[in-house]
Amino acid sequence: MKKLLFPIIIGLAILISCKKKDVPFKNNAVITCSDVRMCPCCGGVMINFESETRPYAGNLKLVQNSSTIGISERDAFPIFVKVA
């Protein structure tokens, strides 16, 4: 009986303890354009947290190394995203 009860208890403990947590989004954002300026520290994409959709307008943040997030200059902008 103990050999049967032990795996059942372990299985129930694992099922009860594994829960996916909902991560609340901190903010909505708009990726307005690819940064195509010709300077040493340029490149990447421009992101705006104030719902401004025009390229190079408003309070922009530059996201470097945009190849890791899968967005290129050929994508259709603006891209609306949620930031966690």
ZARO-896195 format. One record per residue (C-alpha): x negated, z, y negated; residue in one letter. Coordinates in nm, 4 decimals. Layout:
N
<r <X; Z; Y>; "A">
...
//
This chain:
84
<r <0.0000; 0.0000; 0.0000>; "M">
<r <-0.2878; 0.0836; -0.2378>; "K">
<r <-0.4443; -0.2592; -0.1780>; "K">
<r <-0.1233; -0.4272; -0.2941>; "L">
<r <-0.0457; -0.1947; -0.5852>; "L">
<r <-0.3919; -0.2115; -0.7484>; "F">
<r <-0.3904; -0.5934; -0.8161>; "P">
<r <-0.0347; -0.5747; -0.9488>; "I">
<r <-0.1255; -0.2970; -1.1944>; "I">
<r <-0.4383; -0.4837; -1.3090>; "I">
<r <-0.2376; -0.8058; -1.3538>; "G">
<r <0.0296; -0.6294; -1.5584>; "L">
<r <-0.2327; -0.4600; -1.7757>; "A">
<r <-0.3929; -0.7963; -1.8516>; "I">
<r <-0.0597; -0.9617; -1.9341>; "L">
<r <0.0484; -0.6792; -2.1623>; "I">
<r <-0.2836; -0.6555; -2.3472>; "S">
<r <-0.3238; -1.0290; -2.4234>; "C">
<r <-0.1282; -1.1211; -2.7334>; "K">
<r <-0.1873; -1.3951; -2.9842>; "K">
<r <-0.1981; -1.2548; -3.3335>; "K">
<r <-0.0404; -1.4492; -3.6166>; "D">
<r <-0.2972; -1.4898; -3.8918>; "V">
<r <-0.1242; -1.5001; -4.2287>; "P">
<r <-0.2294; -1.7862; -4.4512>; "F">
<r <-0.4001; -1.6752; -4.7691>; "K">
<r <-0.3094; -1.9757; -4.9755>; "N">
<r <-0.1793; -2.3291; -4.9854>; "N">
<r <-0.4344; -2.5827; -5.1003>; "A">
<r <-0.4724; -2.9522; -5.1722>; "V">
<r <-0.7756; -3.1568; -5.0729>; "I">
<r <-0.7729; -3.3983; -5.3622>; "T">
<r <-1.0615; -3.6351; -5.2926>; "C">
<r <-1.3973; -3.7016; -5.1421>; "S">
<r <-1.6817; -3.6070; -5.3730>; "D">
<r <-1.8565; -3.9372; -5.4404>; "V">
<r <-2.0654; -3.8300; -5.7404>; "R">
<r <-2.4301; -3.9275; -5.7209>; "M">
<r <-2.6201; -3.6000; -5.7567>; "C">
<r <-2.8448; -3.3892; -5.5292>; "P">
<r <-2.5832; -3.1203; -5.4591>; "C">
<r <-2.2748; -3.3434; -5.4354>; "C">
<r <-2.0904; -3.4600; -5.1285>; "G">
<r <-1.8077; -3.3153; -4.9256>; "G">
<r <-1.4473; -3.2812; -5.0360>; "V">
<r <-1.2798; -3.1250; -5.3385>; "M">
<r <-1.0182; -2.8582; -5.2721>; "I">
<r <-0.7742; -2.7183; -5.5282>; "N">
<r <-0.5763; -2.3951; -5.4869>; "F">
<r <-0.3473; -2.4596; -5.7847>; "E">
<r <-0.1438; -2.7492; -5.6348>; "S">
<r <-0.3155; -3.0076; -5.8566>; "E">
<r <-0.3193; -3.3428; -5.6749>; "T">
<r <-0.5225; -3.5514; -5.9225>; "R">
<r <-0.8869; -3.6079; -5.8259>; "P">
<r <-1.1432; -3.4116; -6.0306>; "Y">
<r <-0.8693; -3.2261; -6.2234>; "A">
<r <-0.7997; -2.8538; -6.2433>; "G">
<r <-0.9996; -2.5729; -6.0863>; "N">
<r <-1.1758; -2.7485; -5.7979>; "L">
<r <-1.3926; -2.6034; -5.5246>; "K">
<r <-1.6433; -2.8207; -5.3409>; "L">
<r <-1.6491; -2.7936; -4.9623>; "V">
<r <-1.9906; -2.9015; -4.8372>; "Q">
<r <-2.0470; -3.0535; -4.4941>; "N">
<r <-1.6954; -3.1925; -4.4630>; "S">
<r <-1.7872; -3.3797; -4.1436>; "S">
<r <-1.7257; -3.0580; -3.9495>; "T">
<r <-1.3643; -3.0378; -4.0707>; "I">
<r <-1.2873; -3.3992; -3.9771>; "G">
<r <-1.2086; -3.5451; -4.3209>; "I">
<r <-1.3816; -3.8575; -4.4496>; "S">
<r <-1.3602; -4.0709; -4.7620>; "E">
<r <-1.1395; -4.3163; -4.5689>; "R">
<r <-0.8550; -4.0623; -4.5283>; "D">
<r <-0.5450; -4.0839; -4.7485>; "A">
<r <-0.5644; -3.8264; -5.0269>; "F">
<r <-0.4185; -3.5836; -5.1336>; "P">
<r <-0.4139; -3.3812; -4.8106>; "I">
<r <-0.2042; -3.0656; -4.8200>; "F">
<r <-0.3518; -2.7786; -4.6162>; "V">
<r <-0.3077; -2.4066; -4.5541>; "K">
<r <-0.6175; -2.1905; -4.5814>; "V">
<r <-0.6561; -1.8788; -4.3711>; "A">
//
